[in-house]
Amino acid sequence: MKSPVRAAVFLAMVFLLVSCGWAGDNKAVRVSFAQIKQQIEETHASLKRAVDEGALDRLPALDRQLNTQIDELSKQSSAMNLLDREHLFLNLATTRRCLTEIDRYVTSGEVELVRAQLSVLDPTMEEIATLLDRADKIATAKE
């Protein structure tokens, strides 16, 4: 009976340490999560504005800019707790898929399909913002 109990306690401790642990490169230059959030929100707003104005020619550059910001966020996500980081990666994958579809629809000139993809992207961006707010609160509390 001792062996299963010890195994359960060990697994619980490992999970607790991993979920609360921080695995980051302390030597890397970090941008605050609040700043990343602001940059992503500005680019997302620019995407929406370009579609509203019918300026589809601006979308590929904005898509690349958002992809670059997402790449930077991915690099810094190691400073987040495990559960938030995994949730973030799911949202980043959805964002990348939406951006790929937007690029494809821009190429074919399908404005309504671009709008549809932006409507799929909106709640994903809200989730990312929530995760970045939480990460920023945790990071600033540790300072």
URNORQUI-V625404 format. One record per residue. SS is DSSP state (H for helix, E for strand, L for the rest). Layout:
# URNORQUI-V625404
ss
SS
SS
This chain:
# URNORQUI-V625404
ss
L
H
H
H
H
H
H
H
H
H
H
H
H
H
H
H
H
H
H
H
L
L
L
L
L
L
L
L
L
L
L
L
H
H
H
H
H
H
H
H
H
H
H
H
H
H
H
H
H
H
H
H
L
L
L
H
H
H
H
H
H
H
H
H
H
H
H
H
H
H
H
H
H
H
H
H
H
H
H
L
L
H
H
H
H
H
H
H
H
H
H
H
H
H
H
H
H
H
H
H
H
H
H
H
H
H
H
H
L
L
H
H
H
H
H
H
H
H
H
H
H
H
H
H
H
H
H
H
H
H
H
H
H
H
H
H
H
H
H
H
H
H
L
